[in-house]
Amino acid sequence: MKETFLIKHAVGGRTFVDTAKQSVPYQIHQDGEEWLFEVQAPLDEAMQELLAWKDELNVFVFREFENEPTLKIWYYVKQGSVQYNEQKAALTFAASSKLEYVPDKFSGNY
């Protein structure tokens, strides 16, 4: 399985993190009814731009399988949870809900 992790601006669609294009270590784990994220990244210009839009972020995980359609997971970032720790060079945030879907199962015919 191949996994891609994305952090995007919810309004403009700008991509801040895309592990398909850059190696960015990240972790996701569930804690009760929340998912906690930690992304290792320096506090560079791109991270500062992400932090400027921290209340308007979407997070996606795409899981590509060899013999199955791609599973997309859309996490809803919890308001006020985005933090950056300069000592650890780590972005952390939480999601309180998620939506899993397989794009191949959707069609324009209703």
C-alpha positions, -999 to +999 in steps of 0.1 A: +000+000+000+012+035-008+000+064+014+000+101+006-006+127+033-018+162+023-025+194+042-044+220+021-059+254+025-097+247+028-107+279+009-081+284-018-070+248-022-033+256-019-013+226-009+011+231+021+022+195+026+022+167+000+042+136+009+040+124-028+062+154-037+084+158-006+095+135+022+078+148+054+076+125+084+042+124+100+022+103+125-015+099+130-030+081+160-065+079+174-071+090+209-107+083+219-129+101+195-101+123+181-072+118+157-039+134+167-013+145+141+023+153+143+042+165+113+080+170+114+089+201+094+112+231+099+097+266+106+105+278+071+085+301+049+061+274+038+053+264+074+048+301+084+023+304+055+005+272+067+003+287+103-011+319+089-041+298+076-042+274+106-080+279+111-087+269+075-070+236+069-081+203+054-061+171+058-063+141+035-048+107+035-049+087+002-043+050+005-035+033-028-037-004-030-025-028-057-058-046-062-084-022-048-095+013-055-079+042-037-093+050-003-094+087+005-098+099+041-107+135+048-100+147+084-118+178+098-092+198+117-104+207+151-107+245+155-079+259+177-059+227+177-031+237+153+002+244+171+039+245+161+067+236+185+099+252+174+121+231+197+108+199+182+103+213+147+068+198+148+034+208+138+006+192+158-032+193+155-063+172+162-093+162+141-126+155+157-141+137+127-133+122+094-149+110+062-137+079+043-147+074+007-137+056-025-139+080-054-145+051-079-178+044-062-192+079-069-207+089-103-223+119-118-255+099-125-281+104-099 
